[in-house]
């Protein structure tokens, strides 16, 4: 079978076409199903859809960017006529009625959808242990977590089962698992990639993004999925070449990200950047220390609103009771997991009468201050380099019963979501045989500037 870890899209395409699409995919699915038994990165495979797409692309241009290339999809992104569970029992039997915009774009580019990957329930978690179906295992140490919530996609790519895939990032759910699995993962500028067809967790923070084994493949997938979408009013046009600024002169290192960081992780990152041909400058983001507090007020409030629809009446499985309130209470009580319930309860409290102004509105003001903090720093530097995770991949079960400790896994990734900024995890090496990543954060629409620096590193 092709070694997806060492080949990029052009070489993979060449190998697939040499063997023949049907023959390759027949052998590939047999191998894939067997290999994934060790890791649980997929919830299910979309074999019938894959062979249907293979028939359709035979009449298409062989030079399409993803022609014949397998792509895995996080199971909170809709693929028409395929189950979409969002990692939850309440949606265990839900069949998507339409394609997400990103799925249409991948299919139009010749990509072959091979399966839906595991995730923390409704994308709430940092370890993929909150999946209602099974935990996913880290490809470098199966006693450890792959990160979350896009842990299924990151594991599938990190293990070499596939070269590219989609995740979603609300507070670091692409970058943190990418760091734990030694791959590239991009949270794009908010709005550059359409959210139409993404099961919402926190709508002002959620962003679909590409994950890949190589930087070139990540860029290729990003270029396929980006762009304005009339079905998503928050999406923006990113096809104007005038806004693609790639000039880099100064790199910022935020003091707040490095002051309490594990010395081994800090030294590995600093070693990676010490030979860069740019001025490296220490900068300060004074409100950044409040970002996790801000996030855990705003995000649960939006979760409370977005998940109200999963009630056994409009969406989701139902406990058969004649009384309306019993249907609502028993269905949500039985089919929603502990972490999801926790965030719904917190969010409902935050939005309740007497607390909305004290908590939610104050958090919105703080979010604006964090954004302005970044804007002031970007007057001094072109890009920011920071750690992706404060720790190495941790052991399965180590933090699952301590939600506050689990939430701190996203302490370095949350700020980019609050400010709507693009951020890319890149692998920088290993400590004790476990992967370490760092992130490059840019200003709005600075994806290509980020890619330029990532290429140098």
C-alpha positions in Angstrom: 0.0 0.0 0.0 1.1 3.6 -0.6 3.0 5.2 2.3 1.0 8.3 2.8 3.5 9.7 5.3 6.3 10.1 2.8 4.4 11.1 -0.4 2.6 14.3 -1.4 -0.5 14.6 -3.5 1.2 14.6 -7.0 3.1 11.4 -6.1 0.1 9.8 -4.5 -2.0 10.6 -7.6 0.7 9.0 -9.8 0.8 5.8 -7.8 -3.1 5.5 -7.7 -3.4 6.1 -11.5 -0.6 3.6 -12.2 -2.6 0.9 -10.3 -6.0 2.0 -11.6 -8.6 3.8 -9.4 -10.9 0.8 -8.8 -8.2 -1.6 -8.1 -6.4 0.8 -5.8 -9.4 1.6 -3.7 -10.5 -2.0 -3.4 -7.1 -2.9 -1.9 -7.0 0.4 0.0 -10.3 -0.1 1.9 -9.3 -3.6 2.9 -5.9 -2.3 4.3 -7.5 0.8 5.8 -10.1 -1.1 7.8 -7.6 -3.5 9.2 -5.0 -0.8 10.1 -7.6 1.4 11.8 -8.6 -1.4 14.2 -5.5 -0.4 16.2 -6.3 3.3 16.4 -10.1 3.9 16.1 -9.6 7.0 14.0 -12.7 6.4 11.9 -16.3 6.0 13.1 -17.3 4.5 9.8 -16.1 4.2 6.2 -17.9 5.5 3.1 -16.9 2.8 0.7 -20.1 3.0 -1.5 -19.8 6.8 -1.8 -16.1 6.4 -2.7 -16.7 4.1 -5.6 -19.6 6.3 -6.8 -17.2 9.3 -6.9 -14.6 7.2 -8.7 -17.1 6.5 -11.5 -18.0 10.2 -11.7 -14.4 11.5 -11.9 -13.6 9.3 -14.9 -15.1 12.0 -17.1 -13.3 14.8 -15.3 -10.0 16.5 -15.9 -7.1 14.5 -14.5 -5.3 17.7 -13.5 -7.9 18.6 -10.9 -6.1 19.4 -7.6 -7.4 16.4 -5.7 -8.1 14.0 -8.6 -8.4 10.5 -7.1 -7.0 11.5 -3.7 -8.6 10.0 -0.6 -9.9 12.5 2.0 -11.2 11.8 5.5 -13.9 14.1 7.1 -14.5 14.9 10.7 -18.0 13.5 11.6 -19.5 16.9 12.4 -19.4 17.9 8.7 -22.4 16.9 6.6 -21.9 14.5 3.6 -25.2 13.9 1.8 -27.0 10.6 2.4 -24.2 9.6 4.9 -24.6 9.4 8.7 -23.4 12.4 10.7 -23.2 11.7 14.4 -21.1 14.6 15.7 -19.7 11.9 18.0 -23.0 11.8 19.9 -25.6 9.1 20.7 -28.4 11.6 20.1 -27.5 11.8 16.4 -26.4 8.1 16.1 -29.0 7.5 13.3 -29.0 11.0 11.7 -28.5 11.0 7.9 -27.3 14.2 6.3 -29.8 15.6 3.8 -27.2 17.7 1.9 -23.5 18.3 1.5 -21.6 20.9 3.4 -20.1 23.5 1.0 -16.5 22.2 1.7 -17.7 18.7 0.7 -19.0 20.0 -2.6 -15.7 21.7 -3.2 -13.7 18.6 -2.5 -15.8 16.5 -4.8 -15.6 19.1 -7.5 -11.8 19.1 -7.2 -11.8 15.3 -7.7 -11.4 14.2 -4.1 -12.7 10.8 -2.9 -14.4 10.9 0.5 -13.3 7.7 2.3 -14.9 7.9 5.8 -16.0 10.0 8.8 -13.5 10.4 11.6 -14.0 10.2 15.4 -14.3 13.3 17.6 -15.2 14.5 21.0 -19.0 14.7 21.2 -20.2 17.9 19.4 -16.5 18.8 19.2 -16.4 19.4 23.0 -13.0 18.2 24.3 -9.3 18.1 23.9 -8.6 14.3 23.8 -11.3 12.6 21.7 -12.2 10.6 24.9 -15.5 12.4 25.0 -16.7 10.5 21.9 -19.9 8.7 22.7 -18.6 5.7 20.7 -14.9 5.0 21.4 -11.7 6.8 22.2 -9.1 7.3 19.5 -5.5 6.4 20.2 -2.4 8.4 19.5 -0.4 6.9 16.6 2.9 7.4 18.3 1.9 5.9 21.7 -1.4 4.1 21.9 -1.6 4.6 25.7 -1.9 8.4 25.0 -4.5 10.6 23.6 -4.3 12.1 20.0 -5.7 15.5 21.2 -9.2 16.8 20.3 -11.7 17.4 19.2 -10.4 16.5 15.7 -8.4 13.6 17.1 -9.8 11.1 14.5 -8.6 13.1 11.5 -5.2 13.9 13.1 -4.6 10.2 14.0 -5.6 8.9 10.6 -3.2 11.4 8.9 -0.4 11.0 11.6 -0.5 7.2 11.2 -0.2 7.4 7.4 -3.7 6.0 6.7 -4.5 9.0 4.5 -2.6 12.2 3.6 -5.3 14.9 4.0 -8.5 15.5 5.9 -10.9 18.1 7.4 -11.2 19.1 11.0 -13.0 21.9 12.8 -11.5 24.3 15.3 -13.4 26.2 18.0 -10.7 26.7 20.6 -7.8 24.7 19.1 -9.5 21.5 17.9 -7.4 21.4 14.7 -4.1 22.7 16.0 -3.8 20.8 19.3 -4.4 17.3 17.9 -2.2 18.2 14.9 0.5 18.9 17.5 -0.1 15.7 19.3 0.0 13.6 16.0 3.0 15.3 14.3 1.0 16.8 11.4 0.1 20.2 9.9 -3.3 21.8 10.9 -4.7 25.2 10.0 -7.3 27.2 11.7 -8.1 29.8 8.9 -9.2 33.4 9.4 -12.8 33.3 10.6 -15.0 33.3 7.5 -12.5 32.3 4.8 -13.9 28.7 4.8 -17.7 28.3 4.7 -19.3 26.8 7.8 -22.4 25.8 5.9 -23.0 22.1 6.7 -20.9 22.1 9.9 -22.8 21.0 13.0 -22.5 24.1 15.1 -21.0 24.2 18.5 -20.1 27.8 19.0 -20.9 29.7 15.8 -18.8 32.8 16.4 -15.7 30.7 17.0 -16.1 27.5 14.9 -14.0 27.2 11.7 -13.5 24.3 9.3 -9.9 23.8 8.3 -7.4 21.5 6.5 -5.1 18.9 8.2 -2.3 17.2 6.3 1.0 15.3 6.5 2.8 17.9 4.5 2.6 21.7 4.2 2.2 21.5 0.4 -0.8 19.2 0.8 -2.3 21.4 3.5 -2.1 24.4 1.2 -3.6 22.4 -1.7 -6.6 21.4 0.4 -7.0 25.0 1.8 -7.1 26.4 -1.7 -9.8 24.0 -2.6 -12.1 24.8 0.3 -11.6 28.5 0.8 -13.8 31.3 -0.6 -17.1 33.2 -0.3 -20.3 31.1 0.0 -23.7 32.6 -0.5 -25.1 30.0 1.9 -22.9 31.3 4.8 -23.4 35.0 5.5 -20.3 35.1 7.6 -18.0 33.9 4.8 -15.7 36.2 3.0 -14.0 36.4 -0.4 -10.4 35.3 -0.4 -9.8 35.1 -4.1 -8.5 38.7 -4.4 -4.8 38.5 -5.0 -4.4 42.0 -3.6 -4.9 40.8 -0.1 -2.3 38.0 -0.2 0.6 39.8 1.4 3.6 37.5 1.9 6.3 40.0 3.1 7.9 39.1 6.5 10.4 41.3 8.4 9.8 40.7 12.1 8.6 37.8 14.1 7.0 38.3 17.6 7.5 36.0 20.5 4.7 36.8 23.1 6.2 36.7 26.6 2.9 35.4 28.1 3.1 32.3 26.0 6.6 31.3 27.0 7.0 32.4 30.7 5.6 29.3 32.3 6.2 26.8 29.5 7.9 23.5 30.0 11.6 24.2 29.4 12.0 21.2 27.0 9.2 22.4 24.8 10.4 26.0 25.0 14.0 25.1 24.0 12.8 22.9 21.1 10.8 25.8 19.7 13.5 28.4 20.2 16.1 26.2 18.5 13.8 25.8 15.5 13.5 29.6 15.0 17.0 30.9 16.0 18.4 30.7 12.4 15.5 32.4 10.7 16.5 35.4 8.6 14.2 37.8 10.4 14.3 40.0 13.4 12.9 38.2 16.5 11.2 40.5 18.9 9.6 39.8 22.3 6.1 41.2 22.5 3.4 41.4 25.1 -0.3 40.6 24.8 -1.5 42.0 28.1 -5.1 40.6 27.9 -4.1 37.1 26.7 -4.0 35.7 30.3 -7.8 36.3 30.4 -8.5 34.5 27.1 -9.4 31.1 28.6 -11.8 32.8 31.1 -13.4 34.7 28.2 -13.7 31.6 26.1 -15.4 29.5 28.8 -18.1 32.2 29.2 -18.8 32.8 25.5 -18.5 29.3 24.2 -20.9 27.6 26.6 -23.5 30.4 26.0 -23.4 29.6 22.3 -23.4 25.9 23.0 -26.6 26.3 25.1 -28.3 28.1 22.2 -27.0 25.8 19.4 -27.8 22.5 21.1 -31.3 23.4 22.1 -32.5 21.8 18.8 -31.4 18.3 19.9 -34.5 17.5 21.9 -35.9 14.3 20.4 -38.6 16.4 18.6 -36.8 18.5 16.1 -33.5 16.5 15.9 -32.2 13.4 17.6 -33.3 10.2 19.1 -36.4 10.3 21.3 -37.4 8.6 24.5 -41.0 7.6 24.0 -43.1 9.7 26.4 -46.4 11.3 25.9 -45.6 14.4 28.0 -43.6 17.1 26.1 -41.3 17.9 29.0 -40.6 14.3 29.7 -39.6 13.7 26.0 -37.3 16.7 26.2 -35.8 15.9 29.6 -35.5 12.1 29.1 -34.1 12.3 25.5 -31.4 14.8 26.4 -30.7 13.1 29.7 -30.1 9.8 28.0 -28.4 10.6 24.7 -26.2 13.6 25.6 -22.8 13.0 27.3 -21.5 14.4 30.5 -19.3 17.1 29.0 -22.0 18.3 26.6 -24.5 18.6 29.5 -21.9 20.5 31.6 -21.4 23.1 28.9 -25.2 23.4 28.2 -25.9 24.0 32.0 -23.0 26.6 32.3 -24.2 28.4 29.1 -27.8 28.5 30.2 -26.8 30.0 33.5 -24.6 32.6 31.8 -27.5 33.6 29.5 -30.1 33.7 32.3 -31.8 36.8 33.6 -29.5 38.7 36.0 -26.3 37.1 34.8 -26.3 37.9 31.1 -24.9 41.4 31.6 -22.6 40.4 34.4 -20.9 37.5 32.5 -21.8 37.3 28.7 -21.6 41.1 27.9 -18.4 41.5 30.0 -16.8 38.5 28.1 -17.7 40.1 24.8 -15.9 43.3 25.8 -12.9 41.3 26.9 -13.0 39.5 23.5 -12.7 42.8 21.8 -9.8 43.9 24.0 -8.0 40.6 23.1 -8.5 41.3 19.4 -7.2 44.9 19.8 -4.2 43.5 21.7 -3.3 41.4 18.7 -3.8 44.3 16.3 -1.4 46.5 18.4 1.2 43.8 18.3 0.8 43.3 14.5 1.8 47.0 14.1 5.2 45.9 15.5 5.7 42.4 13.9 4.4 40.5 10.9 3.8 37.1 12.5 3.7 35.6 16.0 5.3 32.3 17.0 3.9 30.4 20.0 3.7 26.9 21.4 0.6 25.0 20.4 0.1 22.9 23.5 1.5 23.4 27.1 2.1 19.7 27.4 3.1 16.6 25.5 0.4 14.1 24.6 -1.0 12.9 27.9 -2.2 9.5 28.9 -5.7 8.2 28.2 -7.8 8.8 31.3 -5.3 11.2 32.8 -7.5 14.3 32.6 -10.9 13.0 31.7 -12.2 13.4 35.3 -10.7 16.8 35.8 -12.4 19.2 33.3 -10.5 22.3 34.4 -7.2 20.6 33.7 -8.5 19.4 30.4 -9.7 22.9 29.4 -6.1 24.2 30.0 -4.9 22.1 27.1 -6.2 24.8 24.8 -4.7 27.8 26.7 -2.4 28.7 23.8 -4.8 28.0 20.9 -8.0 29.8 22.2 -6.7 33.4 21.6 -6.6 33.0 17.8 -10.3 31.8 17.8 -11.4 34.7 20.0 -9.7 37.2 17.6 -10.7 35.4 14.4 -7.1 35.1 13.4 -5.4 32.4 11.2 -3.0 30.0 13.0 -1.1 27.0 11.8 0.4 24.1 13.8 3.7 22.8 12.4 5.6 19.8 13.7 8.9 20.8 15.2 10.3 17.5 16.6 10.0 15.0 19.4 10.6 14.9 23.2 10.7 11.5 24.8 9.5 10.0 21.4 6.4 12.2 21.6 5.5 14.9 19.0 5.8 18.6 19.6 4.2 21.3 17.6 4.3 25.1 17.5 1.9 27.5 16.0 2.4 30.5 13.7 -0.3 33.1 14.2 -1.0 35.8 11.6 -3.2 38.8 11.3 -6.5 38.5 9.4 -6.1 37.1 5.9 -2.4 36.4 6.5 -2.6 32.7 5.6 0.0 32.9 2.8 2.4 34.8 4.9 2.1 32.0 7.5 2.8 29.5 4.8 5.9 31.3 3.7 7.4 31.2 7.2 6.3 27.6 7.7 8.2 26.6 4.5 11.4 28.2 5.9 11.0 26.4 9.3 
